[in-house]
Amino acid sequence: MKEAPARGLREIADVVISCRRCPRLVAHRERVAAEKRRAFRDWEYWGKPVPGFGDPRARLLIVGLAPAAHGANRTGRMFTGDRSGDWLYRALHKAGLANRPTSTHAGDGLALRGVYITASARCAPPDNKPLRVEIENCRQYLLDEMDLLSQVRAILALGKIAFEEALRALVEKGASMPRPRPKFFHGAEARLGPDHPPIIASFHPSQQNTQTGKLTEAMLDAAVETARRLAFGETARRGRGR
């Protein structure tokens, strides 16, 4: 039975990787992979949709925006090979949820403990801005992942779009939208009933946010710690992992 979620997630990953539903995104991700950035000219870019990554028995689900053009679109793994990943994995490592604080490529030995990472859109979008229809095209992948990740007890949403997608996904899974509708702000907690995991909101660890000070290391650490506490309970102490 323990293999069932892992096998199902691999099947979803296969479907994601072969997806070509959004012509604009297909063209962009493949053009970036062909042209490359000078610093990565020796890399063979992934250049395809990026599947979710992590522990099939996860209690914490992290939802981001989309692969970075020269990050996950290059490495083929969520939040891997870019500054956003540097921030996220450092925070997860400090919280005992990752075995190392950095992530440079898919074979670097990084392992997540009780955490699964996915995104609202699975292809790198121009200017990091997926269109609404492109996000909607990806939503079923998120729903399918959530169906298999049955042990999830909390969701950490990185950015407003991820927060809204997490809300929509829970509603599609049977939750009732609270009134007033939850609003996104850093540190917000949205609860859609006892049968559904709470959503913790954080600013996305994008360079735009981190370099301007909109998101600090302490702010991200606090959001991750809140999510860890809700997912694992107070007995799962910082630094001990699962």
C-alpha positions in Angstrom: 0.0 0.0 0.0 2.9 2.4 0.7 3.9 2.1 -2.9 0.5 3.1 -4.2 0.8 6.9 -3.8 4.4 6.8 -5.2 3.3 4.8 -8.2 0.3 7.1 -8.8 2.4 10.2 -8.5 4.8 8.8 -11.0 1.9 8.2 -13.4 0.8 11.8 -12.9 4.3 13.0 -13.6 4.4 11.1 -16.9 1.2 12.8 -18.0 2.5 16.2 -16.9 5.8 15.8 -18.8 4.0 15.0 -22.0 1.5 17.8 -21.8 1.3 20.3 -24.7 -2.1 21.9 -23.9 -0.8 25.5 -23.8 0.8 26.6 -27.2 2.2 29.8 -25.7 4.0 28.0 -22.9 5.2 25.1 -25.1 6.8 27.7 -27.5 8.4 29.7 -24.6 9.8 26.7 -22.6 11.3 25.2 -25.7 12.8 28.4 -27.0 14.4 29.1 -23.7 15.8 25.5 -23.6 17.3 26.0 -27.1 18.7 29.5 -26.6 19.9 29.0 -23.0 21.5 31.5 -20.7 25.2 32.1 -21.2 26.0 30.8 -17.6 24.3 27.5 -18.5 25.4 27.1 -22.1 26.8 23.6 -21.3 23.6 22.4 -19.8 21.0 20.3 -21.6 17.9 22.1 -20.5 14.9 20.1 -19.5 12.5 22.3 -21.6 9.3 20.3 -20.7 6.6 20.7 -18.0 7.9 20.1 -14.5 6.1 17.5 -12.3 5.7 17.6 -8.6 8.5 16.4 -6.3 8.8 15.1 -2.8 7.6 12.6 -0.2 4.6 10.5 -1.3 3.5 10.3 2.3 3.8 14.1 2.7 1.9 15.9 5.5 2.8 19.3 4.1 2.0 20.3 0.5 3.8 23.4 -0.9 2.3 25.1 -3.9 4.3 27.5 -6.0 3.7 29.6 -9.1 5.5 28.0 -12.0 8.9 26.8 -13.1 11.6 29.4 -13.6 12.9 29.7 -17.1 16.5 29.0 -16.1 15.7 27.2 -12.9 13.3 24.2 -13.0 12.9 24.6 -16.8 16.6 23.8 -16.9 16.9 21.2 -14.2 13.6 19.5 -14.4 12.8 19.7 -10.7 10.6 22.2 -8.8 12.5 25.1 -7.2 15.8 23.7 -8.3 18.7 25.7 -9.7 17.5 29.2 -9.0 17.4 31.8 -6.2 13.9 31.0 -5.2 14.9 27.5 -4.5 17.9 28.6 -2.5 15.5 30.4 -0.2 12.9 27.7 0.0 15.2 24.7 0.6 17.3 26.7 3.2 14.1 27.3 5.1 12.9 23.7 4.8 16.3 22.4 5.9 16.3 24.7 9.0 12.8 23.3 9.8 14.0 19.7 9.5 12.0 19.1 6.4 14.9 18.7 3.9 18.2 16.8 4.2 20.2 19.7 2.7 19.8 23.5 2.4 20.6 23.7 -1.3 19.3 22.3 -4.6 21.4 22.6 -7.8 20.3 19.7 -10.0 17.9 16.8 -10.0 20.6 14.3 -9.0 22.1 16.3 -6.1 20.8 14.0 -3.3 18.1 16.4 -2.0 15.4 14.6 -0.2 12.3 16.1 1.4 10.9 14.8 4.7 7.1 14.8 4.8 6.9 17.5 2.1 5.7 17.5 -1.5 6.2 20.5 -3.8 4.1 21.3 -6.8 3.0 24.4 -8.7 0.0 26.2 -10.1 1.4 26.0 -13.6 3.9 23.4 -14.8 5.6 25.2 -17.7 7.9 28.2 -17.5 5.8 31.2 -18.6 7.0 34.4 -20.3 7.8 37.1 -17.6 6.9 34.6 -14.9 3.2 35.3 -15.6 1.0 32.4 -16.6 -2.4 33.3 -18.1 -5.5 32.3 -16.3 -6.5 29.7 -18.9 -3.0 28.2 -18.6 -3.4 27.8 -14.8 -6.8 26.3 -15.4 -5.4 23.8 -17.8 -3.0 22.7 -15.0 -5.5 22.5 -12.2 -6.5 18.9 -12.7 -2.9 17.9 -12.1 -3.0 19.6 -8.7 -6.3 17.9 -7.9 -4.9 14.5 -8.9 -1.9 15.0 -6.8 -4.0 16.0 -3.8 -6.1 12.9 -4.2 -3.0 10.7 -3.8 -1.4 12.8 -1.1 -4.1 11.8 1.4 -1.9 12.4 4.5 -1.5 16.2 3.8 -2.5 18.2 6.9 -1.4 21.7 5.8 -0.7 23.6 2.6 1.9 26.3 2.2 1.0 28.6 -0.7 3.9 30.7 -2.1 2.3 33.8 -3.6 -1.2 35.0 -4.3 -1.8 32.9 -7.4 -0.8 29.7 -5.5 -3.0 30.8 -2.6 -6.0 31.2 -4.9 -5.3 27.9 -6.6 -5.1 26.1 -3.3 -8.5 27.6 -2.3 -10.0 26.6 -5.7 -8.6 23.1 -5.4 -10.1 22.5 -1.9 -13.5 23.8 -3.1 -13.4 21.4 -6.0 -12.6 18.7 -3.5 -15.8 19.5 -1.6 -14.9 22.3 0.8 -17.1 25.4 1.2 -15.6 28.8 0.6 -15.7 30.8 3.8 -17.5 34.2 3.8 -15.9 36.6 3.5 -13.5 35.0 1.1 -10.0 34.6 2.5 -7.6 37.3 1.4 -4.0 36.8 0.6 -1.3 38.4 2.7 1.9 37.1 4.2 1.1 34.9 7.2 -2.6 34.5 6.4 -4.2 31.2 7.4 -7.3 30.1 5.5 -9.4 27.3 7.0 -12.1 25.6 4.9 -13.5 23.3 7.5 -12.2 20.4 9.7 -12.1 17.9 6.8 -9.6 20.0 4.7 -6.1 21.2 5.4 -5.5 24.8 6.3 -3.7 27.0 3.8 -0.8 29.2 5.0 0.1 32.1 2.8 3.6 33.4 2.1 5.0 35.9 -0.3 6.8 34.0 -3.1 10.6 33.8 -2.6 11.2 35.4 -6.0 14.2 37.7 -6.5 11.8 40.6 -6.9 10.5 39.9 -3.4 13.7 38.9 -1.6 15.9 41.6 -3.1 13.5 44.4 -2.3 13.0 43.1 1.3 9.3 42.4 0.8 10.1 38.9 1.9 12.9 38.4 4.4 14.5 35.1 5.5 12.9 35.5 8.9 9.4 35.9 7.3 9.8 32.8 5.2 11.2 30.8 8.1 8.1 31.8 10.1 5.7 30.8 7.4 7.4 27.4 7.0 7.4 26.9 10.8 3.7 27.6 11.0 3.1 25.2 8.2 5.3 22.6 9.8 3.5 22.9 13.1 0.1 22.6 11.6 1.2 19.6 9.4 3.2 17.6 12.0 2.0 19.0 15.4 4.2 20.3 18.2 5.8 16.9 18.7 7.7 17.2 15.4 10.5 19.5 16.7 12.5 21.8 14.5 15.6 20.0 13.0 14.3 16.5 13.6 12.3 16.1 10.4 9.8 13.2 10.3 
